[in-house]
Amino acid sequence: MSEEVGTIQRMAGGEADKKPLVSHTGQVLSRNTAFRFAVDPTDEQERLFFQYAGASRWAYNHHIGRVKANISQRVAERSYGIPGDDLTPAVSWSRQSMINEINAFKNGKAPDSPVWVDEDTGEVHRGLHWKDTVGQVVFETASADAAAALKNFKESKSGKRREIGRASCRERVSS
Protein backbone atom coordinates (compact mmCIF):
# COMPACT_ATOMS: atom_id res chain seq x y z
CA MET A 1 0.00 0.00 0.00
CA SER A 2 1.47 3.29 -1.01
CA GLU A 3 0.53 6.69 0.36
CA GLU A 4 1.59 9.84 -1.37
CA VAL A 5 3.32 12.19 1.01
CA GLY A 6 4.77 15.56 0.17
CA THR A 7 8.48 16.20 0.32
CA ILE A 8 10.20 17.96 3.15
CA GLN A 9 13.37 19.77 2.32
CA ARG A 10 16.10 21.26 4.45
CA MET A 11 19.65 21.92 3.44
CA ALA A 12 22.32 20.59 5.77
CA GLY A 13 24.69 23.01 7.46
CA GLY A 14 24.77 26.75 7.92
CA GLU A 15 21.73 29.00 8.38
CA ALA A 16 19.33 26.44 6.89
CA ASP A 17 19.68 24.23 10.00
CA LYS A 18 18.30 27.04 12.18
CA LYS A 19 15.09 27.36 10.16
CA PRO A 20 12.20 25.07 11.07
CA LEU A 21 11.17 22.24 8.78
CA VAL A 22 8.10 23.00 6.70
CA SER A 23 5.89 20.36 5.07
CA HIS A 24 4.64 20.50 1.48
CA THR A 25 1.40 22.05 2.78
CA GLY A 26 3.28 24.87 4.51
CA GLN A 27 2.78 23.45 8.00
CA VAL A 28 5.71 24.12 10.33
CA LEU A 29 6.92 20.85 11.85
CA SER A 30 7.69 21.57 15.48
CA ARG A 31 8.47 17.99 16.53
CA ASN A 32 10.20 14.95 15.11
CA THR A 33 8.11 13.41 12.39
CA ALA A 34 8.34 9.88 11.10
CA PHE A 35 7.54 8.95 7.54
CA ARG A 36 6.63 5.57 6.13
CA PHE A 37 7.55 4.75 2.57
CA ALA A 38 6.20 1.79 0.68
CA VAL A 39 8.64 -0.35 -1.27
CA ASP A 40 7.17 -1.97 -4.35
CA PRO A 41 10.07 -3.95 -5.81
CA THR A 42 10.01 -5.77 -9.10
CA ASP A 43 10.43 -9.55 -9.00
CA GLU A 44 14.14 -9.14 -9.78
CA GLN A 45 14.61 -6.56 -7.03
CA GLU A 46 12.78 -8.78 -4.53
CA ARG A 47 15.04 -11.68 -5.48
CA LEU A 48 18.07 -9.45 -4.87
CA PHE A 49 16.69 -8.32 -1.48
CA PHE A 50 16.44 -11.94 -0.36
CA GLN A 51 19.83 -12.79 -1.86
CA TYR A 52 21.54 -9.93 0.00
CA ALA A 53 19.69 -10.71 3.25
CA GLY A 54 20.67 -14.37 2.96
CA ALA A 55 24.32 -13.55 2.31
CA SER A 56 24.37 -11.18 5.28
CA ARG A 57 22.76 -13.79 7.53
CA TRP A 58 25.23 -16.41 6.30
CA ALA A 59 28.29 -14.19 7.00
CA TYR A 60 27.01 -13.18 10.45
CA ASN A 61 26.30 -16.82 11.37
CA HIS A 62 29.73 -17.83 10.01
CA HIS A 63 31.43 -15.49 12.50
CA ILE A 64 29.26 -16.43 15.48
CA GLY A 65 29.72 -20.14 14.72
CA ARG A 66 33.48 -19.73 14.39
CA VAL A 67 33.71 -17.93 17.74
CA LYS A 68 31.48 -20.50 19.49
CA ALA A 69 33.54 -23.38 18.07
CA ASN A 70 36.76 -21.71 19.21
CA ILE A 71 35.43 -21.16 22.72
CA SER A 72 34.19 -24.76 22.93
CA GLN A 73 37.54 -26.08 21.73
CA ARG A 74 39.44 -24.06 24.33
CA VAL A 75 37.06 -25.19 27.11
CA ALA A 76 37.55 -28.83 26.08
CA GLU A 77 41.33 -28.43 25.98
CA ARG A 78 41.31 -26.92 29.48
CA SER A 79 39.25 -29.89 30.72
CA TYR A 80 41.96 -32.23 29.38
CA GLY A 81 44.53 -30.36 31.48
CA ILE A 82 46.28 -28.65 28.58
CA PRO A 83 48.20 -25.60 29.86
CA GLY A 84 47.10 -22.12 28.76
CA ASP A 85 50.09 -21.55 26.46
CA ASP A 86 49.29 -24.71 24.50
CA LEU A 87 45.57 -24.00 23.98
CA THR A 88 44.18 -23.34 20.53
CA PRO A 89 44.69 -19.60 19.92
CA ALA A 90 41.66 -17.46 20.74
CA VAL A 91 39.81 -15.98 17.77
CA SER A 92 39.80 -12.18 17.66
CA TRP A 93 36.41 -10.53 18.09
CA SER A 94 37.46 -7.22 16.54
CA ARG A 95 35.56 -5.75 13.63
CA GLN A 96 38.63 -5.51 11.42
CA SER A 97 39.80 -9.06 12.09
CA MET A 98 36.33 -10.39 11.24
CA ILE A 99 36.27 -8.43 7.98
CA ASN A 100 39.74 -9.75 7.12
CA GLU A 101 38.72 -13.31 7.99
CA ILE A 102 35.54 -13.28 5.88
CA ASN A 103 37.47 -11.80 2.93
CA ALA A 104 40.11 -14.53 3.17
CA PHE A 105 37.45 -17.24 3.59
CA LYS A 106 35.26 -16.15 0.66
CA ASN A 107 38.25 -15.53 -1.65
CA GLY A 108 39.80 -18.93 -0.95
CA LYS A 109 42.83 -17.63 0.97
CA ALA A 110 41.87 -19.15 4.35
CA PRO A 111 42.90 -22.77 5.02
CA ASP A 112 39.29 -23.69 5.81
CA SER A 113 37.80 -22.05 2.69
CA PRO A 114 35.38 -24.31 0.83
CA VAL A 115 36.51 -26.13 -2.29
CA TRP A 116 34.18 -26.49 -5.28
CA VAL A 117 34.32 -27.80 -8.81
CA ASP A 118 33.07 -25.85 -11.80
CA GLU A 119 30.57 -28.20 -13.47
CA ASP A 120 31.23 -26.80 -16.94
CA THR A 121 35.04 -26.84 -16.97
CA GLY A 122 35.84 -29.33 -14.21
CA GLU A 123 38.22 -26.80 -12.63
CA VAL A 124 38.68 -26.88 -8.87
CA HIS A 125 38.30 -23.56 -7.05
CA ARG A 126 38.58 -22.37 -3.44
CA GLY A 127 36.29 -19.87 -1.76
CA LEU A 128 32.60 -19.11 -2.06
CA HIS A 129 31.37 -19.68 -5.59
CA TRP A 130 28.53 -17.17 -5.06
CA LYS A 131 30.59 -14.34 -3.51
CA ASP A 132 30.36 -12.14 -6.62
CA THR A 133 26.54 -12.22 -6.70
CA VAL A 134 26.30 -9.76 -3.79
CA GLY A 135 28.22 -6.61 -2.94
CA GLN A 136 31.30 -6.57 -0.72
CA VAL A 137 29.50 -4.28 1.73
CA VAL A 138 27.14 -7.15 2.64
CA PHE A 139 30.03 -9.19 4.04
CA GLU A 140 31.62 -6.20 5.77
CA THR A 141 28.37 -5.08 7.39
CA ALA A 142 27.59 -8.59 8.63
CA SER A 143 31.13 -8.83 10.03
CA ALA A 144 30.75 -5.49 11.83
CA ASP A 145 27.35 -6.61 13.20
CA ALA A 146 28.82 -9.87 14.53
CA ALA A 147 31.72 -8.00 16.15
CA ALA A 148 29.28 -5.55 17.77
CA ALA A 149 27.08 -8.40 19.07
CA LEU A 150 30.11 -10.14 20.59
CA LYS A 151 31.38 -6.87 22.09
CA ASN A 152 27.96 -6.24 23.66
CA PHE A 153 27.92 -9.77 25.06
CA LYS A 154 31.42 -9.36 26.53
CA GLU A 155 30.50 -6.00 28.08
CA SER A 156 27.35 -7.46 29.63
CA LYS A 157 29.41 -10.24 31.22
CA SER A 158 31.92 -7.76 32.65
CA GLY A 159 29.16 -5.50 34.06
CA LYS A 160 29.73 -2.57 31.68
CA ARG A 161 26.17 -2.89 30.34
CA ARG A 162 22.96 -4.64 31.26
CA GLU A 163 22.94 -8.44 31.10
CA ILE A 164 22.16 -9.84 27.66
CA GLY A 165 22.21 -13.35 26.26
CA ARG A 166 25.01 -14.85 24.23
CA ALA A 167 25.21 -13.72 20.61
CA SER A 168 23.26 -16.21 18.56
CA CYS A 169 22.85 -17.06 14.91
CA ARG A 170 20.26 -15.32 12.80
CA GLU A 171 17.38 -17.36 11.47
CA ARG A 172 15.87 -17.35 8.04
CA VAL A 173 12.63 -15.38 7.75
CA SER A 174 9.97 -16.84 5.47
CA SER A 175 8.52 -14.66 2.77
Secondary structure as a PSIPRED ss2 file (coil, helix, strand):
# PSIPRED VFORMAT (PSIPRED V4.0)

   1 M C   1.000  0.000  0.000
   2 S C   1.000  0.000  0.000
   3 E C   1.000  0.000  0.000
   4 E C   1.000  0.000  0.000
   5 V C   1.000  0.000  0.000
   6 G C   1.000  0.000  0.000
   7 T C   1.000  0.000  0.000
   8 I C   1.000  0.000  0.000
   9 Q C   1.000  0.000  0.000
  10 R C   1.000  0.000  0.000
  11 M C   1.000  0.000  0.000
  12 A C   1.000  0.000  0.000
  13 G C   1.000  0.000  0.000
  14 G H   0.000  1.000  0.000
  15 E H   0.000  1.000  0.000
  16 A H   0.000  1.000  0.000
  17 D H   0.000  1.000  0.000
  18 K H   0.000  1.000  0.000
  19 K C   1.000  0.000  0.000
  20 P C   1.000  0.000  0.000
  21 L E   0.000  0.000  1.000
  22 V E   0.000  0.000  1.000
  23 S C   1.000  0.000  0.000
  24 H C   1.000  0.000  0.000
  25 T C   1.000  0.000  0.000
  26 G C   1.000  0.000  0.000
  27 Q C   1.000  0.000  0.000
  28 V E   0.000  0.000  1.000
  29 L E   0.000  0.000  1.000
  30 S C   1.000  0.000  0.000
  31 R C   1.000  0.000  0.000
  32 N C   1.000  0.000  0.000
  33 T C   1.000  0.000  0.000
  34 A C   1.000  0.000  0.000
  35 F C   1.000  0.000  0.000
  36 R C   1.000  0.000  0.000
  37 F C   1.000  0.000  0.000
  38 A C   1.000  0.000  0.000
  39 V C   1.000  0.000  0.000
  40 D C   1.000  0.000  0.000
  41 P C   1.000  0.000  0.000
  42 T C   1.000  0.000  0.000
  43 D H   0.000  1.000  0.000
  44 E H   0.000  1.000  0.000
  45 Q H   0.000  1.000  0.000
  46 E H   0.000  1.000  0.000
  47 R H   0.000  1.000  0.000
  48 L H   0.000  1.000  0.000
  49 F H   0.000  1.000  0.000
  50 F H   0.000  1.000  0.000
  51 Q H   0.000  1.000  0.000
  52 Y H   0.000  1.000  0.000
  53 A H   0.000  1.000  0.000
  54 G H   0.000  1.000  0.000
  55 A H   0.000  1.000  0.000
  56 S H   0.000  1.000  0.000
  57 R H   0.000  1.000  0.000
  58 W H   0.000  1.000  0.000
  59 A H   0.000  1.000  0.000
  60 Y H   0.000  1.000  0.000
  61 N H   0.000  1.000  0.000
  62 H H   0.000  1.000  0.000
  63 H H   0.000  1.000  0.000
  64 I H   0.000  1.000  0.000
  65 G H   0.000  1.000  0.000
  66 R H   0.000  1.000  0.000
  67 V H   0.000  1.000  0.000
  68 K H   0.000  1.000  0.000
  69 A H   0.000  1.000  0.000
  70 N H   0.000  1.000  0.000
  71 I H   0.000  1.000  0.000
  72 S H   0.000  1.000  0.000
  73 Q H   0.000  1.000  0.000
  74 R H   0.000  1.000  0.000
  75 V H   0.000  1.000  0.000
  76 A H   0.000  1.000  0.000
  77 E H   0.000  1.000  0.000
  78 R H   0.000  1.000  0.000
  79 S H   0.000  1.000  0.000
  80 Y C   1.000  0.000  0.000
  81 G C   1.000  0.000  0.000
  82 I C   1.000  0.000  0.000
  83 P C   1.000  0.000  0.000
  84 G H   0.000  1.000  0.000
  85 D H   0.000  1.000  0.000
  86 D H   0.000  1.000  0.000
  87 L C   1.000  0.000  0.000
  88 T C   1.000  0.000  0.000
  89 P C   1.000  0.000  0.000
  90 A C   1.000  0.000  0.000
  91 V C   1.000  0.000  0.000
  92 S C   1.000  0.000  0.000
  93 W C   1.000  0.000  0.000
  94 S C   1.000  0.000  0.000
  95 R H   0.000  1.000  0.000
  96 Q H   0.000  1.000  0.000
  97 S H   0.000  1.000  0.000
  98 M H   0.000  1.000  0.000
  99 I H   0.000  1.000  0.000
 100 N H   0.000  1.000  0.000
 101 E H   0.000  1.000  0.000
 102 I H   0.000  1.000  0.000
 103 N H   0.000  1.000  0.000
 104 A H   0.000  1.000  0.000
 105 F H   0.000  1.000  0.000
 106 K H   0.000  1.000  0.000
 107 N C   1.000  0.000  0.000
 108 G C   1.000  0.000  0.000
 109 K C   1.000  0.000  0.000
 110 A C   1.000  0.000  0.000
 111 P C   1.000  0.000  0.000
 112 D C   1.000  0.000  0.000
 113 S C   1.000  0.000  0.000
 114 P C   1.000  0.000  0.000
 115 V E   0.000  0.000  1.000
 116 W E   0.000  0.000  1.000
 117 V E   0.000  0.000  1.000
 118 D C   1.000  0.000  0.000
 119 E C   1.000  0.000  0.000
 120 D C   1.000  0.000  0.000
 121 T C   1.000  0.000  0.000
 122 G C   1.000  0.000  0.000
 123 E C   1.000  0.000  0.000
 124 V E   0.000  0.000  1.000
 125 H E   0.000  0.000  1.000
 126 R E   0.000  0.000  1.000
 127 G C   1.000  0.000  0.000
 128 L C   1.000  0.000  0.000
 129 H C   1.000  0.000  0.000
 130 W C   1.000  0.000  0.000
 131 K H   0.000  1.000  0.000
 132 D H   0.000  1.000  0.000
 133 T H   0.000  1.000  0.000
 134 V C   1.000  0.000  0.000
 135 G C   1.000  0.000  0.000
 136 Q H   0.000  1.000  0.000
 137 V H   0.000  1.000  0.000
 138 V H   0.000  1.000  0.000
 139 F H   0.000  1.000  0.000
 140 E H   0.000  1.000  0.000
 141 T H   0.000  1.000  0.000
 142 A H   0.000  1.000  0.000
 143 S H   0.000  1.000  0.000
 144 A H   0.000  1.000  0.000
 145 D H   0.000  1.000  0.000
 146 A H   0.000  1.000  0.000
 147 A H   0.000  1.000  0.000
 148 A H   0.000  1.000  0.000
 149 A H   0.000  1.000  0.000
 150 L H   0.000  1.000  0.000
 151 K H   0.000  1.000  0.000
 152 N H   0.000  1.000  0.000
 153 F H   0.000  1.000  0.000
 154 K H   0.000  1.000  0.000
 155 E H   0.000  1.000  0.000
 156 S H   0.000  1.000  0.000
 157 K H   0.000  1.000  0.000
 158 S C   1.000  0.000  0.000
 159 G C   1.000  0.000  0.000
 160 K C   1.000  0.000  0.000
 161 R C   1.000  0.000  0.000
 162 R C   1.000  0.000  0.000
 163 E C   1.000  0.000  0.000
 164 I C   1.000  0.000  0.000
 165 G C   1.000  0.000  0.000
 166 R C   1.000  0.000  0.000
 167 A C   1.000  0.000  0.000
 168 S C   1.000  0.000  0.000
 169 C C   1.000  0.000  0.000
 170 R C   1.000  0.000  0.000
 171 E C   1.000  0.000  0.000
 172 R C   1.000  0.000  0.000
 173 V C   1.000  0.000  0.000
 174 S C   1.000  0.000  0.000
 175 S C   1.000  0.000  0.000
